[in-house]
């Protein structure tokens, strides 16, 4: 019997909770380091380094068990599209962090579950309750308070995180679809890294390394830390989902907002104003409540289905 199968439900939950907290801390650290890098380094170099580390780490950890099976897939088009979505997330995130605090950026990015809810209702015809629509409205209202697009003074660069939300929603949908199709998690992570590395490798010769990299050698360490934190965050998140369902873990993902605000304050002295705090609170409240309502509605539907008399 494997160690995981020998664990009690409580032990599984403790492992999942610990892993998801570490994942959110890792992603918040990644965002803080990305903001630091965005001030001095070109976008292509940051993306290239991040995906080089991700691809290399995935290969080193997965190759001994899987060998050439690591890149065996029956859905290459979906794998490439998923990788392209994450590259778009990285690019939008880099650009957004040049104009926003880490905490506010993270809060807007956490709109993703609400966007997926709206997309499922509008495009897939999924039934969404009035209360869940209220959660979506609260989340988007919070985003408007954070971004505050008012009149001619609007800074259109603040729309970058909304582009990230759209790309991230598509990434999550493709991840879910590939998982339902039976694709291996290691293969998915390998293709994600390989697509990002390939795209950045094409662009990097035209942008160069930037003058700062030669004058400040510590930036190489920053680049390595960026790649490492991205890989570690995804690994912790994978471990969390192995021990608990997504519906139970999603509310804890909003801890990333708190870690992001802490990193922004510590590294950059950024303290959000009252309206931003209200916006962040609305986004978190809408996301957590929406997840809880979705789980409750799913459980009620399942109970109703099980209560139906058999026709056979």
CORNOR-V257880 format. One record per residue. N is the residue number from 1. RES is the residue in one small letter. D_LAST is the distance of its C-alpha to the last C-alpha in Angstrom with 2 decimals. Layout:
n: (N N)
res: (RES RES)
d_last: (D_LAST D_LAST)
This chain:
n: (1 2 3 4 5 6 7 8 9 10 11 12 13 14 15 16 17 18 19 20 21 22 23 24 25 26 27 28 29 30 31 32 33 34 35 36 37 38 39 40 41 42 43 44 45 46 47 48 49 50 51 52 53 54 55 56 57 58 59 60 61 62 63 64 65 66 67 68 69 70 71 72 73 74 75 76 77 78 79 80 81 82 83 84 85 86 87 88 89 90 91 92 93 94 95 96 97 98 99 100 101 102 103 104 105 106 107 108 109 110 111 112 113 114 115 116 117 118 119 120 121 122 123 124 125 126 127 128 129 130 131 132 133 134 135 136 137 138 139 140 141 142 143 144 145 146 147 148 149 150 151 152 153 154 155 156 157 158 159 160 161 162 163 164 165 166 167 168 169 170 171 172 173 174 175 176 177 178 179 180 181 182 183 184 185 186 187 188 189 190 191 192 193 194 195 196 197 198 199 200 201 202 203 204 205 206 207 208 209 210 211 212 213 214 215 216 217 218 219 220 221 222 223 224 225 226 227 228 229 230 231 232 233 234 235 236 237 238 239 240 241 242 243 244 245 246 247 248 249 250 251 252 253 254 255 256 257 258 259 260 261 262 263 264 265 266 267 268 269 270 271 272 273 274 275 276 277 278 279 280 281 282 283 284 285 286 287 288 289 290 291 292 293 294 295 296 297 298 299 300 301 302 303 304 305 306 307 308 309 310 311 312)
res: (x x x x x x x x x x x x x x x x x x x x x x x x x x x x x x x x x x x x x x x x x x x x x x x x x x x x x x x x x x x x x x x x x x x x x x x x x x x x x x x x x x x x x x x x x x x x x x x x x x x x x x x x x x x x x x x x x x x x x x x x x x x x x x x x x x x x x x x x x x x x x x x x x x x x x x x x x x x x x x x x x x x x x x x x x x x x x x x x x x x x x x x x x x x x x x x x x x x x x x x x x x x x x x x x x x x x x x x x x x x x x x x x x x x x x x x x x x x x x x x x x x x x x x x x x x x x x x x x x x x x x x x x x x x x x x x x x x x x x x x x x x x x x x x x x x x x x x x x x x x x x x x x x x x x x x x x)
d_last: (37.45 38.56 40.39 37.74 34.95 37.32 37.78 36.41 34.54 37.84 39.80 37.45 37.99 41.74 41.95 39.97 42.13 45.33 44.40 43.50 46.76 48.74 47.02 47.98 51.50 51.77 50.71 53.10 55.85 55.07 55.48 58.76 60.11 59.09 61.10 64.00 63.81 63.48 67.02 68.68 66.41 65.02 61.30 60.88 62.43 60.19 57.00 58.32 59.08 55.79 53.70 56.09 55.50 51.72 51.52 53.95 52.29 48.82 50.31 52.19 49.25 46.56 48.60 49.17 45.44 44.27 47.36 46.93 43.20 44.17 44.52 41.72 39.34 37.03 37.56 41.33 41.51 39.30 41.30 44.55 43.39 42.32 45.71 47.52 45.84 47.09 50.55 50.54 49.62 52.57 54.96 54.03 54.20 57.64 58.97 57.52 59.00 62.42 62.21 59.99 59.99 57.47 55.71 55.39 54.25 51.52 50.34 50.00 48.14 45.60 44.50 42.26 38.96 39.70 40.47 37.16 35.41 37.43 36.89 33.10 33.24 35.82 34.86 31.16 30.10 28.73 28.58 31.50 32.33 35.81 36.67 35.95 38.07 40.71 40.65 41.15 44.04 45.59 45.52 47.16 49.65 50.56 51.12 53.48 55.43 55.83 56.81 58.57 59.10 61.92 64.19 66.49 66.62 63.05 62.87 60.41 60.18 58.02 55.26 54.92 52.45 50.25 50.29 49.29 46.36 45.12 45.58 43.96 40.87 40.55 41.10 38.32 35.85 36.83 36.61 33.05 32.13 33.89 32.23 28.74 29.99 30.92 34.68 36.75 38.38 41.76 41.65 40.91 43.83 46.10 45.54 46.06 49.40 50.41 49.86 51.90 54.60 54.85 55.12 57.74 59.66 60.16 61.51 63.49 66.49 67.15 67.07 68.72 68.62 70.57 74.05 72.90 71.28 74.69 76.48 73.99 72.58 70.34 68.09 66.87 65.59 63.89 62.15 60.99 59.69 57.73 55.92 55.36 53.95 51.51 50.22 50.11 48.23 45.46 45.29 44.99 42.28 40.30 40.71 39.56 36.29 35.69 35.77 34.15 31.84 33.67 32.65 34.49 37.48 38.19 40.18 42.51 43.36 45.48 47.89 49.25 50.96 52.90 53.87 54.90 57.13 58.67 59.44 60.89 63.12 64.26 65.02 66.03 66.83 64.25 63.38 61.10 62.43 60.82 58.92 57.51 56.40 54.66 52.96 51.84 50.46 48.47 46.98 46.01 44.65 42.62 41.18 40.33 38.89 36.88 35.35 34.55 32.97 30.84 29.59 28.92 27.02 24.89 24.15 23.31 20.91 19.15 19.09 17.65 14.82 14.08 14.42 11.74 8.99 5.52 3.77 0.00)
